[in-house]
Amino acid sequence: MIELDRISRSFQVGDQRVQALREVSLNLLAGEFVSIMGPSGSGKSTLLNLLGLLDRPNSGTYRLDGLDVTGLDEVAAATVRREKIGFVFQFFHLVPRLTAAGNVALPLVLAGVAPSERKERVARLLADVGLSGRADHLPAQLSGGQLQRVAIARAMSMNPSILLADEPTGNLDRATGREVLALLEDLNRRGTTLIVVTHDQEIGARAGRRIAMEDGRVVADQAS
């Protein structure tokens, strides 16, 4: 599903060139649960952004489902993201003025999904994350765990085959984090490829495949 061949990425920071990724090569299979771990500055978030087509490498090749997506322009990259990739972030990134249902519906509105289908899909997604009774609540009226559940429902609204999660439990207490992780694991069991960047050793240990990074390189790649 995902093939990275000698991917490198560098950034100019002041008068220094920072090498975030150094010739990373990976093959990730459909349906895997993969954790990416490493210290701050190891390149794991840069790698996740490249996988999500939010950034592009300086060199190397990225193939997604056999398609070379390395040099796609922004319009083409946005199309691939919309059709194949969902995102979950540490700080939720919900729209404050929209209800839970409105936030989940937003990608569907942008994709031009008909109102009747949109309403049905949003109701199902909120039910899946246990928030049917919170559909009309604004983000300010929800707990941290509920906010992340809304974010997960939004990420799954276009039925992506890949879910990318960047520290999805990092802003939650331990108990709530475990509930969110269980929800993500359930999506993975249903067939969604799950790739999680995390500092949490518990999440890393529960993944079926664990990738460790240091200084922009993959230094370990182990299956459970």
Secondary structure by P-SEA (a helix, b strand, c coil): cbbbcbbbbbbbccccccccccccccccccccbbbbbbccccaaaaaaaaaaccccccbbbbbccccccccccaaaaaaaaaccbbbbcccccccccccaaaaaaaaaaaacccaaaaaaaaaaaaaaaccccccccccccccaaaaaaaaaaaaacccccbbbbccccccccaaaaaaaaaaaaaaaaaccbbbbbcccaaaaaaccbbbbbccccccccccc
